Each structure stands twice: as C-alpha cells, then as structure tokens.
Amino acid sequence: MDNRKCIWKNGENGENTWMCLVKKFDLNSDANKALAKIAVDSKYWLYVNGRPVIFEGGIKRGPDRHSIYYDEVDLGEFLNQGRNTIAILVLFFGKQGFSHLDSGRGGLVFEMDINGDTICSDESWKVKKHPAYVSADEKDEKSNFRLSESNLYFDAGKDIPGWYMPDYDTSDWDNAEIIDDAPSYWGSFHKRIIPQLKDFGYKKYINSDELKGHKTKEKEIFKMKLPYNAQITPVLKVTAPAGRRITIKADNYVDALYDTKSVMSVYYTKDGYQEYESLGWMNGEYIYYEIDEGVTIQELGYHETGYNTEFVGSFVCNDAFLNKLWQKSLRTLYITMRDNFMDCPDRERAQWWGDVNLEMQQMLYCLDERALLLYKKGVEMMSGWTLDSGYMLTVVPSGKDQFELPMQNLAGIWGFWYYYRYTGDASFLPQAYEASKEYLNLFEMKDGLVVHRTGSWDWPDWGDNADIAPMENAWYYMALDALINMAELLGKQDESGSFITRKNDIKNSYDKNFWNGSFYYDKTDNGKPDDRANALAVISGLAEPDKYADIVEVLEKATNSSPYMEKYVLDALCIAGRIDKAIIRMKTRYKEMVDYDYSTLWEYWNQDGTLNHAWSGGPLITMSKYIAGIRPLEAGYKRFEIKPCLADLTNVKCDVPSAKGLISVEISKADDRYCMKLKIPMGTEADVYLPVIDQKSLSDIGYEYSLTADGFAVFKLKEGEYYL
C-alpha cells in the first residue's frame, strides 16, 4: 500500500470501539475497475452507495508481530457516475487474546485507484464514534481473557440509522484525524491471501414461526434451534417500549470445565418496531434470547457466515454410524475455520498448531482449494512469529501466553511435508524450512536420543500414562524426516548432514531403549504400554513390520489417548494392516459423541470442555484415506493409489479433492466378487487395488493386472472412468 495515512478519531482506543467513517466524492464517468486496499485494526463492514459490500472484512494482526493484513477489493461495479459514498464501520477490539496481538491503535488505511485518480484515507473523511455501542453492564461477566472479542452492548435509542446511506448528512461530523504514530504500532502491510467470508444470508431458526406475535408477560428465555452448529450473527425483529433488555447467548456460552465465558450480545430497545443484527459472531446449535417483559416478538433469526470453501469430498457406506461420524467430523472442521484454524470457536478461537496439523489433514479429504489458503496463512504466521532464538510458538498470532509445546511443534513440522505431498504446492516451503531448521537445532541429543525439551508447557496429550520419551523421539524423528525432504526439494542437501546423523542415531537407539519384546515403553516409567507411543513408533517407521502384531494388541487394549492423539492411533492400526480393528475402535470410542444429538464432536471423550473441537475429527481421514484407500504416491496426486479395505462393510462411495481434480471410487461387495467404479482425473495415474474373493471373477474385466500376496488385483490406470 502506497498510502500509509491512518485515520481515526484521536483518543478513541478503548476496548470495543466502533467507528463510522464516510467519504463522499464525484466521478466523471463510470468505473470499470476500482481496486481498493483496506487495512484496519481490527474488523470492518463496508458499504458503497448504501449497498453492503463486505461483511466483517479484515483479519486479525499480521504474519509477524510487526505487521498487519490488508484486504484488496474491486469496488468498480458498486460505483456510479456522479456522487458516490463509501462508508466503513470499523471495530477496534482494543483487547489482547490468544489469537490477536493488540496494536494499541484503532484506525483505517484506505487506498483506491480509479480512472487514474486515487481516493485515500485523509482528513477529508468524516468520522463519528457510533453512539449506540455502549459500555458493558458492570453486573455482567466479560468474555474470557483468551478471546480478543468482547461482549456487545447496543442501545437502540442512541442509534444513527442509515448513517451509511448516500443521502445521510454527515456535515456536522468531525473530520478524520491522521494518526501519526500508527505505522509504528501496525508495522508493515501484507496482502490478505484468504477469501472474504462466505455469506449464507439471513435465515429463520427452525422454531422461529412458533414465536411470531408472542408478547412477554415477564422475563422469558427462548431456545432457538439452528439446523447445525454454525457461525452466526443473531437477528431480532420486535415491537417494544424503550429500555427493555434482550440478552443473546449461544448454548456453549459457558465452558464449565475451564470456568470461562464466551461472547454474548445485549440489546436495549427503543420505542416501537425495530430490527437489529448483532455483528459479533457466535456459534452453537441453539441460541438463547433472554427478553424482558412487554416485548412482542415479530421474528427471531440469524445471519450465517463462515470460511469461504465448499464441501467437495464425501464418504458414504452401508454403516450409518460411520456415515454420521464422517459428517460430524466435517461439520466440526468447518466450524473451527474463520480468520484462522481454531481449536474451538467459543472459548479461545486460537490457532494451536497441533490442532491445525489435524485440521489440515482433514481438509485435504473434504474441502476445496480455498481451504488450502487458510493453512498457508497459518504456516506464514507459524514461521513469521518464530523468535530470533529459533523458539517456535505453538499459538499464533498471540497477544497472550507465548506458548511453546514442543511435541505439537514437531507434529507441525512433519505436517509441512505431509501437506506438500498431497498438494504439490512448494511455495510456502522456503519459509517453513528455515523456521523448522532453526527449531530442530534447539533440541539436544544424548546417547542417540533426544534430550527432553519441556518448552513452556510440557504437554504431549490429555489423558493418562503418556509415555513421553518414545513419543518425543518419534515426533522428532518424523520432523527430521520432513526437514531432510524439504532440504532436498529446495536444493539445500548440503545443510542436511547433521540432521541425517540425528535421524540415524534415533533409528539405531530407539529399539535398544524402548522395545521390551512386546511393546514400546520408556524403561524409566512404569512399564505399562501406551497406545500413543506405540502408534507413533509405527507411523514414524521406527517400528519394523515384524513388530506390528504385538503393537496391534496394545492398540486394541490401551485407550489412554485423548481425541487429539486418537487419529494417530487409528493411523497406526491402518498402516499395520488392521483396518478392521480401526473400525471397531472408532465405533467404541466415538459411540457417545455420535449418539449425542449434536452436529459436532467434543474436545474430550465426555462432554467436558467444548462441544466443537476439530482435533476430534480424525476418523474422517481414516475413512477416506484407509477404508476407501485414496492417498497420493507422488506429490500433488500426479500418481496415487486406491486401495480400499472394507472389512465387514459391503459398499463404500468416496470422493476426494486433489490438485488434479476430484477422485471418485465406488466399491461394493456382491456374492463372490467386488465391483468398483472409478473416476481418475486428467494428468494422473492410479494404482488401483481390487480385493479378490475368487480369481474367476477377474476373467471378464478386460484390463491387465497383477496379483498381490494379500489378496488384491492391481491395475495401473490412467485418466478416465473405469468399471472393474
């Protein structure tokens, strides 16, 4: 951005400040293109000639501590020849949080090139602090310290309706003031890479019509039902006397386990009929309206928004439980995406990297290419927020508690290469590689193993009996492998020597220190097997296949893992060739979540914590990657395999998005044979494994194949549609 003039109203930098800014100007001709660049701390709503153009623009602070993101929007179609009005409502959080670093300065930077001229933020803009957004009621609890968002209080009697319309007179408003020191707080400007929010429009709750015309005789609470867990801004249409209070909360407003509160909205009525939308988003499956007496409800509804991506992957089989679990995993993933990948959308909205690593793996099987941008933005932040010492944070961007959780960070480094393998996109790898190299160098080695690094929080997983030493060494080994691969791809093999030595040292020392003849465990510990440690030994390749049978016995019996690490246990069972046991484990461990009448999955195995935590969605990967058997063999799916393992299932239909297009497989078991229908995208090749019950069933297929010792006919097929 060339224009760095930040405008605001001096002195207005308190928590939850809402500012109206208006620019009126003339055009001599229509504008085919008018590219606007907009930066704010913290959020904005844009209107052009009275038309809403951007709903909740802006994203939280930039890819490092000393930067801010800006949006780029073409406003040409909204401008007219003659008089034009641009109106922007800016929300300044004025509050730190786990997902936001407070700059200390609210403001707007605007720059638009149009017909050879430039419209920019300067003193000609009119500015007014929105008077209807009032101070919090001291009797109410604030949103918890992890959130940068505050509760909203709106007094309709102080509203300035239509202030953003072209005919609204702003002549008595103040002229905007240039905030001279804003650049020193905001830092450099970086273009937003994720799309603007997807707008699903206004909707009524499932039970809205039941309340039409209802007049409250006393304070009442109304439980409004959404069709699924969604990110919404609540709407009300009521007739009331002035001064009545309406409080709006989601069903997950209280997190009893952590004794925290999410965000709520409070509305004070004016006299007569009125409509209001609270612009602070919340999420849930139910929204509660607590309404004072004397208020007549005309309609209660909501405006749904969310990250702009499409659900393009799918999995359906003859087992209703698995289908429901896949769908709940998808809904949980989506509800934890907005500005960034989140652990949860209610308590924290924070980008914990262990969670992001799992969300990334899930999105590769169900969302379109726009979802990939959210991960790349996260990697940009993960790298940019690394301290000069190489200390890698686990939660970024962060305004509070600069956490380092080493095992989550190691998982994230492994995930950088995993993502490249699936997408073929190496554009982010140079930055990821440098940050990873610095971080892995912080670890010390002794006697061929990693010296335990506690970080700022010594956390391997929730749950009992975490066998830290074998887990940490497996994660470090996997991160080393990813780093070595990145170095080779980037032509930096000469930097890999010490890392290759470390990897070999762990390989040579792992069994000597941790294998007891039946399972892996830390000899300094109590000797009981941990499912997580043994699963990581398989996934990392440190466990040789001759140990799989013993490890599978551990994974059948031990259930120490939380939902965070459960995905890796399922992976290990599948790698060990026991997808049947992975299905049994899924159906046992997830039974309560699947049976519960809620569209998302929980943070823990019980209902403690949040009811929408994306780290619980690992089974989505298990079903698409291992049951349907679709996974890349070369980066970006240039070559991939389809190796379905149905266990006791009789049919599976699965679609998987790839860089080359949608991969589809439909397989069913009938009588003494399996039948398969395939779609292989252009420019790709697939190794297709068809389970064989009776070799006679292959006689009329018409394609060349080879047979494997484990009962598959293997076809090497190029782009096209096939029936096997």
ROTIZA-406000 format. One line per 4 residues: number of its first residue (from 0); their letters; for each residue x, y, z of C-alpha. Coordinates in steps of 0.25 Angstrom, whole numbers. Last residue first. Layout:
N
NUM) A) X:Y:Z ~ ... $
END
This chain:
724
723) LYYE) -55:-213:-50 ~ -63:-201:-57 ~ -54:-189:-61 ~ -55:-175:-64 $
719) GEKL) -43:-167:-69 ~ -28:-163:-66 ~ -18:-174:-66 ~ -19:-188:-59 $
715) KFVA) -9:-198:-53 ~ -18:-209:-48 ~ -14:-218:-36 ~ -22:-230:-33 $
711) FGDA) -22:-231:-18 ~ -22:-243:-8 ~ -10:-240:2 ~ 0:-247:-7 $
707) TLSY) -2:-238:-18 ~ -8:-241:-32 ~ -4:-233:-45 ~ -14:-227:-55 $
703) EYGI) -17:-224:-69 ~ -31:-219:-72 ~ -42:-226:-79 ~ -50:-229:-66 $
699) DSLS) -56:-242:-72 ~ -47:-252:-65 ~ -46:-245:-52 ~ -57:-252:-45 $
695) KQDI) -50:-265:-47 ~ -40:-261:-37 ~ -50:-262:-26 ~ -50:-253:-14 $
691) VPLY) -41:-242:-20 ~ -40:-228:-14 ~ -38:-218:-25 ~ -25:-210:-23 $
687) VDAE) -24:-198:-33 ~ -10:-192:-35 ~ -14:-178:-41 ~ -9:-169:-52 $
683) TGMP) -11:-154:-53 ~ -12:-143:-64 ~ -27:-143:-65 ~ -34:-148:-52 $
679) IKLK) -37:-163:-49 ~ -52:-167:-48 ~ -55:-181:-43 ~ -66:-191:-41 $
675) MCYR) -62:-204:-34 ~ -69:-218:-33 ~ -64:-228:-22 ~ -67:-242:-24 $
671) DDAK) -73:-255:-18 ~ -88:-250:-15 ~ -88:-235:-16 ~ -77:-226:-10 $
667) SIEV) -78:-211:-14 ~ -68:-201:-18 ~ -70:-187:-22 ~ -57:-178:-24 $
663) SILG) -56:-164:-28 ~ -44:-154:-30 ~ -48:-140:-32 ~ -38:-131:-39 $
659) KASP) -23:-130:-42 ~ -19:-123:-29 ~ -28:-133:-21 ~ -42:-134:-16 $
655) VDCK) -46:-148:-11 ~ -60:-154:-14 ~ -64:-167:-7 ~ -74:-178:-8 $
651) VNTL) -73:-190:0 ~ -81:-204:0 ~ -81:-217:7 ~ -74:-213:20 $
647) DALC) -69:-224:29 ~ -54:-221:26 ~ -55:-211:14 ~ -41:-209:11 $
643) PKIE) -40:-200:-1 ~ -26:-198:-8 ~ -27:-186:-18 ~ -13:-181:-21 $
639) FRKY) -7:-168:-26 ~ 1:-163:-37 ~ 1:-148:-40 ~ -7:-147:-27 $
635) GAEL) 0:-134:-23 ~ 13:-140:-19 ~ 15:-155:-23 ~ 8:-167:-17 $
631) PRIG) -4:-160:-12 ~ -15:-166:-4 ~ -29:-172:-6 ~ -32:-185:2 $
627) AIYK) -47:-184:3 ~ -45:-190:17 ~ -31:-184:18 ~ -31:-170:13 $
623) SMTI) -45:-167:13 ~ -50:-174:25 ~ -37:-171:34 ~ -37:-157:30 $
619) LPGG) -51:-154:34 ~ -48:-162:47 ~ -38:-151:51 ~ -49:-141:54 $
615) SWAH) -47:-140:69 ~ -36:-130:67 ~ -47:-121:62 ~ -53:-117:75 $
611) NLTG) -67:-114:75 ~ -74:-118:88 ~ -64:-110:97 ~ -59:-115:110 $
607) DQNW) -66:-126:118 ~ -76:-134:110 ~ -68:-147:111 ~ -58:-153:101 $
603) YEWL) -51:-139:101 ~ -52:-127:92 ~ -65:-131:86 ~ -70:-134:72 $
599) TSYD) -81:-126:64 ~ -95:-128:60 ~ -102:-130:73 ~ -112:-141:78 $
595) YDVM) -102:-150:85 ~ -101:-164:78 ~ -88:-160:70 ~ -81:-154:82 $
591) EKYR) -85:-166:92 ~ -80:-176:81 ~ -67:-169:78 ~ -58:-179:86 $
587) TKMR) -65:-192:82 ~ -69:-189:68 ~ -55:-183:65 ~ -48:-195:72 $
583) IIAK) -56:-205:64 ~ -53:-198:51 ~ -38:-198:54 ~ -39:-213:57 $
579) DIRG) -44:-215:43 ~ -33:-206:37 ~ -23:-216:43 ~ -12:-215:32 $
575) AICL) -1:-209:41 ~ -3:-196:34 ~ -18:-196:37 ~ -15:-199:52 $
571) ADLV) -5:-188:52 ~ -14:-178:46 ~ -25:-181:56 ~ -15:-178:68 $
567) YKEM) -11:-165:61 ~ -25:-160:60 ~ -27:-163:75 ~ -16:-153:78 $
563) YPSS) -25:-141:79 ~ -37:-149:83 ~ -30:-152:96 ~ -21:-165:96 $
559) NTAK) -20:-174:108 ~ -29:-185:102 ~ -20:-197:103 ~ -26:-211:99 $
555) ELVE) -27:-212:84 ~ -15:-202:81 ~ -6:-211:90 ~ -10:-224:82 $
551) VIDA) -7:-216:70 ~ 7:-214:75 ~ 10:-228:76 ~ 5:-231:62 $
547) YKDP) 12:-219:56 ~ 26:-223:62 ~ 31:-231:49 ~ 27:-218:41 $
543) EALG) 38:-210:47 ~ 35:-200:57 ~ 43:-187:55 ~ 35:-184:43 $
539) SIVA) 29:-171:48 ~ 15:-176:47 ~ 18:-189:54 ~ 26:-183:66 $
535) LANA) 16:-173:67 ~ 5:-183:70 ~ 13:-190:81 ~ 15:-176:88 $
531) RDDP) 0:-173:87 ~ -5:-186:91 ~ 3:-186:104 ~ 8:-199:109 $
527) KGND) 10:-201:124 ~ 25:-201:128 ~ 24:-192:140 ~ 34:-181:134 $
523) TKDY) 49:-181:134 ~ 49:-192:123 ~ 40:-183:114 ~ 31:-192:106 $
519) YFSG) 30:-199:93 ~ 23:-213:92 ~ 25:-228:93 ~ 40:-230:93 $
515) NWFN) 43:-219:103 ~ 45:-208:92 ~ 49:-194:97 ~ 64:-192:99 $
511) KDYS) 70:-202:89 ~ 58:-201:80 ~ 60:-186:78 ~ 76:-185:78 $
507) NKID) 79:-188:64 ~ 67:-181:58 ~ 70:-169:67 ~ 85:-168:63 $
503) NKRT) 81:-169:48 ~ 71:-157:49 ~ 82:-149:57 ~ 92:-152:46 $
499) IFSG) 82:-148:35 ~ 80:-135:43 ~ 95:-132:44 ~ 97:-135:29 $
495) SEDQ) 85:-127:24 ~ 90:-114:20 ~ 98:-119:8 ~ 84:-124:3 $
491) KGLL) 79:-110:1 ~ 73:-111:-13 ~ 59:-107:-8 ~ 54:-121:-11 $
487) EAMN) 65:-128:-4 ~ 64:-118:8 ~ 49:-121:9 ~ 52:-136:10 $
483) ILAD) 62:-134:21 ~ 53:-125:29 ~ 41:-135:27 ~ 50:-147:32 $
479) LAMY) 55:-138:44 ~ 41:-135:48 ~ 37:-150:47 ~ 49:-153:56 $
475) YWAN) 46:-142:66 ~ 32:-148:67 ~ 37:-162:69 ~ 47:-157:80 $
471) EMPA) 36:-149:87 ~ 27:-161:87 ~ 37:-171:92 ~ 41:-161:103 $
467) IDAN) 27:-157:107 ~ 20:-169:110 ~ 6:-162:113 ~ 0:-170:124 $
463) DGWD) -13:-163:126 ~ -21:-154:116 ~ -18:-140:110 ~ -6:-140:100 $
459) PWDW) 9:-138:100 ~ 9:-125:109 ~ 21:-120:116 ~ 17:-105:115 $
455) SGTR) 27:-94:113 ~ 36:-104:105 ~ 39:-117:113 ~ 50:-122:103 $
451) HVVL) 54:-136:107 ~ 68:-139:102 ~ 66:-146:89 ~ 73:-160:87 $
447) GDKM) 86:-165:81 ~ 93:-165:94 ~ 90:-151:97 ~ 84:-141:87 $
443) EFLN) 80:-126:89 ~ 68:-119:82 ~ 69:-105:78 ~ 74:-109:65 $
439) LYEK) 60:-114:62 ~ 55:-100:63 ~ 65:-93:54 ~ 63:-103:43 $
435) SAEY) 48:-103:44 ~ 47:-87:43 ~ 56:-88:31 ~ 48:-100:24 $
431) AQPL) 35:-93:26 ~ 40:-80:19 ~ 45:-88:8 ~ 33:-98:8 $
427) FSAD) 22:-88:5 ~ 22:-89:-10 ~ 24:-104:-10 ~ 10:-107:-14 $
423) GTYR) 9:-122:-19 ~ -4:-123:-11 ~ -4:-136:-4 ~ 11:-138:-2 $
419) YYYW) 13:-123:1 ~ 3:-124:12 ~ 10:-136:18 ~ 23:-128:17 $
415) FGWI) 18:-117:25 ~ 11:-127:35 ~ 24:-133:40 ~ 28:-118:44 $
411) GALN) 14:-117:51 ~ 16:-130:58 ~ 29:-125:64 ~ 22:-112:68 $
407) QMPL) 11:-120:75 ~ 22:-128:82 ~ 30:-116:86 ~ 18:-108:93 $
403) EFQD) 23:-94:92 ~ 13:-84:98 ~ 15:-69:97 ~ 4:-66:107 $
399) KGSP) -4:-54:102 ~ -5:-46:89 ~ -3:-58:80 ~ -3:-60:65 $
395) VVTL) 0:-71:66 ~ -1:-82:77 ~ 10:-92:77 ~ 22:-83:77 $
391) MYGS) 35:-86:71 ~ 48:-82:79 ~ 58:-81:68 ~ 66:-70:76 $
387) DLTW) 61:-59:67 ~ 46:-63:71 ~ 37:-70:62 ~ 25:-62:59 $
383) GSMM) 27:-61:44 ~ 29:-76:42 ~ 16:-80:49 ~ 9:-68:43 $
379) EVGK) 13:-72:29 ~ 9:-86:32 ~ -5:-81:37 ~ -7:-73:24 $
375) KYLL) -3:-86:16 ~ -13:-94:25 ~ -24:-84:22 ~ -20:-84:7 $
371) LARE) -23:-99:6 ~ -37:-96:9 ~ -39:-89:-4 ~ -35:-102:-11 $
367) DLCY) -48:-109:-8 ~ -51:-117:5 ~ -53:-131:8 ~ -40:-140:8 $
363) LMQQ) -29:-130:9 ~ -38:-122:19 ~ -35:-134:29 ~ -20:-134:29 $
359) MELN) -20:-119:30 ~ -30:-119:42 ~ -20:-129:49 ~ -8:-120:47 $
355) VDGW) -16:-108:51 ~ -20:-115:65 ~ -5:-118:68 ~ -2:-103:64 $
351) WQAR) -12:-97:73 ~ -18:-86:65 ~ -28:-79:75 ~ -42:-76:75 $
347) ERDP) -42:-77:90 ~ -54:-82:97 ~ -65:-81:86 ~ -59:-85:72 $
343) CDMF) -51:-97:77 ~ -36:-101:74 ~ -36:-91:63 ~ -32:-90:48 $
339) NDRM) -30:-76:45 ~ -39:-64:41 ~ -51:-74:40 ~ -49:-89:42 $
335) TIYL) -53:-97:54 ~ -68:-98:50 ~ -63:-105:37 ~ -55:-116:44 $
331) TRLS) -66:-119:54 ~ -76:-120:42 ~ -67:-130:35 ~ -64:-138:47 $
327) KQWL) -79:-139:49 ~ -81:-143:35 ~ -71:-154:36 ~ -77:-159:49 $
323) KNLF) -91:-160:43 ~ -86:-168:31 ~ -78:-177:41 ~ -91:-180:49 $
319) ADNC) -100:-182:38 ~ -91:-194:32 ~ -94:-197:18 ~ -84:-186:13 $
315) VFSG) -83:-172:9 ~ -71:-163:9 ~ -70:-149:3 ~ -61:-138:-2 $
311) VFET) -65:-125:-9 ~ -70:-117:3 ~ -68:-103:-2 ~ -60:-92:4 $
307) NYGT) -62:-78:8 ~ -60:-78:23 ~ -73:-75:30 ~ -85:-67:31 $
303) EHYG) -100:-69:35 ~ -109:-57:38 ~ -119:-61:49 ~ -134:-61:52 $
299) LEQI) -144:-57:63 ~ -157:-51:57 ~ -169:-42:62 ~ -167:-44:76 $
295) TVGE) -175:-34:85 ~ -167:-29:97 ~ -174:-25:110 ~ -165:-33:119 $
291) DIEY) -150:-34:117 ~ -145:-44:107 ~ -134:-55:109 ~ -131:-60:95 $
287) YIYE) -123:-73:95 ~ -117:-78:82 ~ -116:-93:80 ~ -106:-101:71 $
283) GNMW) -95:-92:74 ~ -86:-81:69 ~ -84:-66:72 ~ -81:-54:63 $
279) GLSE) -81:-40:67 ~ -89:-32:58 ~ -102:-32:66 ~ -113:-31:56 $
275) YEQY) -125:-22:60 ~ -139:-19:55 ~ -149:-9:62 ~ -164:-7:64 $
271) GDKT) -168:3:74 ~ -159:10:85 ~ -145:7:86 ~ -139:-6:91 $
267) YYVS) -126:-9:99 ~ -119:-20:92 ~ -108:-29:99 ~ -99:-39:92 $
263) MVSK) -91:-50:97 ~ -77:-55:96 ~ -71:-67:102 ~ -70:-69:117 $
259) TDYL) -60:-78:125 ~ -60:-87:136 ~ -50:-97:129 ~ -58:-109:131 $
255) ADVY) -71:-101:131 ~ -69:-95:118 ~ -81:-85:118 ~ -86:-79:105 $
251) NDAK) -87:-92:98 ~ -102:-91:96 ~ -101:-78:90 ~ -104:-65:97 $
247) ITIR) -114:-53:94 ~ -118:-43:104 ~ -130:-34:101 ~ -132:-22:111 $
243) RGAP) -145:-13:110 ~ -141:2:110 ~ -152:7:101 ~ -165:0:99 $
239) ATVK) -165:-12:90 ~ -168:-17:76 ~ -158:-28:71 ~ -149:-33:60 $
235) LVPT) -137:-39:65 ~ -124:-44:58 ~ -113:-53:63 ~ -99:-53:56 $
231) IQAN) -96:-67:52 ~ -85:-77:52 ~ -92:-91:51 ~ -94:-103:59 $
227) YPLK) -106:-110:51 ~ -120:-107:47 ~ -121:-96:57 ~ -131:-96:69 $
223) MKFI) -135:-84:77 ~ -137:-86:92 ~ -145:-74:97 ~ -143:-69:111 $
219) EKEK) -154:-60:117 ~ -155:-48:126 ~ -169:-46:129 ~ -182:-44:121 $
215) TKHG) -174:-46:108 ~ -183:-44:96 ~ -183:-55:85 ~ -187:-50:71 $
211) KLED) -178:-60:64 ~ -172:-69:74 ~ -175:-83:67 ~ -170:-77:54 $
207) SNIY) -156:-77:59 ~ -155:-92:62 ~ -145:-96:52 ~ -138:-82:53 $
203) KKYG) -140:-72:42 ~ -130:-70:31 ~ -122:-58:26 ~ -111:-60:16 $
199) FDKL) -101:-71:14 ~ -89:-61:13 ~ -76:-67:11 ~ -65:-59:17 $
195) QPII) -55:-52:9 ~ -44:-61:3 ~ -31:-64:9 ~ -18:-58:4 $
191) RKHF) -19:-44:11 ~ -8:-35:6 ~ 3:-31:16 ~ 5:-17:21 $
187) SGWY) 17:-14:30 ~ 17:-9:44 ~ 4:-6:52 ~ 9:1:64 $
183) SPAD) 20:9:58 ~ 11:11:46 ~ 0:17:55 ~ 9:28:61 $
179) DIIE) 3:40:52 ~ -11:36:54 ~ -17:46:44 ~ -30:51:48 $
175) ANDW) -44:50:42 ~ -53:62:40 ~ -63:62:51 ~ -78:60:48 $
171) DSTD) -87:72:45 ~ -87:70:30 ~ -90:56:31 ~ -104:57:25 $
167) YDPM) -109:43:20 ~ -113:43:6 ~ -103:33:1 ~ -106:23:12 $
163) YWGP) -96:19:23 ~ -103:27:34 ~ -116:20:31 ~ -120:18:46 $
159) IDKG) -112:26:56 ~ -115:18:68 ~ -115:24:82 ~ -129:19:86 $
155) ADFY) -125:5:80 ~ -115:4:91 ~ -105:-7:87 ~ -96:-15:96 $
151) LNSE) -86:-25:90 ~ -78:-35:98 ~ -63:-34:95 ~ -54:-41:84 $
147) SLRF) -39:-43:87 ~ -43:-56:94 ~ -33:-63:103 ~ -37:-54:114 $
143) NSKE) -51:-59:116 ~ -63:-51:111 ~ -67:-41:122 ~ -77:-45:133 $
139) DKED) -89:-36:134 ~ -93:-27:146 ~ -84:-16:141 ~ -92:-14:129 $
135) ASVY) -83:-12:117 ~ -81:1:111 ~ -89:6:99 ~ -90:3:84 $
131) APHK) -101:12:81 ~ -92:25:80 ~ -84:20:68 ~ -71:29:68 $
127) KVKW) -72:38:57 ~ -63:41:45 ~ -64:49:32 ~ -53:47:22 $
123) SEDS) -46:59:17 ~ -34:58:27 ~ -28:46:19 ~ -31:32:15 $
119) CITD) -29:30:0 ~ -36:32:-13 ~ -26:32:-24 ~ -28:36:-39 $
115) GNID) -25:29:-52 ~ -39:25:-54 ~ -40:19:-40 ~ -29:14:-31 $
111) MEFV) -34:12:-17 ~ -26:14:-4 ~ -31:13:11 ~ -24:12:24 $
107) LGGR) -33:11:36 ~ -30:12:51 ~ -30:7:65 ~ -17:8:72 $
103) GSDL) -12:-1:83 ~ -7:-11:74 ~ -14:-23:81 ~ -8:-36:77 $
99) HSFG) -19:-46:73 ~ -22:-61:74 ~ -19:-64:89 ~ -25:-50:92 $
95) QKGF) -22:-36:95 ~ -32:-25:95 ~ -35:-12:88 ~ -44:-19:79 $
91) FLVL) -45:-8:69 ~ -58:-9:61 ~ -59:-1:48 ~ -71:3:41 $
87) IAIT) -68:8:27 ~ -76:17:18 ~ -72:20:3 ~ -82:30:-4 $
83) NRGQ) -82:34:-18 ~ -87:46:-26 ~ -87:46:-41 ~ -84:33:-50 $
79) NLFE) -87:21:-41 ~ -79:12:-32 ~ -83:-2:-28 ~ -78:-10:-40 $
75) GLDV) -64:-3:-39 ~ -62:-7:-24 ~ -51:-17:-26 ~ -46:-22:-13 $
71) EDYY) -32:-24:-7 ~ -31:-26:8 ~ -20:-22:17 ~ -12:-30:27 $
67) ISHR) -4:-24:38 ~ 11:-25:42 ~ 21:-24:53 ~ 18:-37:62 $
63) DPGR) 18:-46:49 ~ 8:-51:39 ~ -1:-40:42 ~ -12:-36:52 $
59) KIGG) -26:-42:51 ~ -33:-42:38 ~ -41:-30:31 ~ -55:-30:26 $
55) EFIV) -67:-34:34 ~ -77:-33:23 ~ -72:-26:11 ~ -81:-20:0 $
51) PRGN) -94:-15:7 ~ -100:-5:-2 ~ -103:9:2 ~ -94:16:-9 $
47) VYLW) -83:7:-5 ~ -84:0:9 ~ -72:-7:16 ~ -72:-14:30 $
43) YKSD) -59:-14:37 ~ -50:-22:47 ~ -38:-20:56 ~ -29:-11:54 $
39) VAIK) -32:-7:39 ~ -26:-9:26 ~ -33:-6:12 ~ -28:-7:-2 $
35) ALAK) -38:-3:-12 ~ -37:-6:-27 ~ -47:2:-35 ~ -50:-5:-48 $
31) NADS) -60:-2:-59 ~ -63:12:-53 ~ -74:20:-59 ~ -70:34:-63 $
27) NLDF) -68:48:-57 ~ -67:42:-42 ~ -71:51:-30 ~ -67:48:-16 $
23) KKVL) -73:45:-2 ~ -64:38:9 ~ -70:33:22 ~ -64:27:35 $
19) CMWT) -73:21:46 ~ -65:16:58 ~ -68:5:68 ~ -59:3:80 $
15) NEGN) -59:-10:87 ~ -48:-7:97 ~ -43:7:97 ~ -35:14:86 $
11) EGNK) -43:27:84 ~ -33:37:87 ~ -31:43:74 ~ -43:40:64 $
7) WICK) -37:31:53 ~ -29:32:40 ~ -16:24:36 ~ -9:30:25 $
3) RNDM) 0:19:19 ~ -3:22:4 ~ 6:13:-4 ~ 0:0:0 $
END
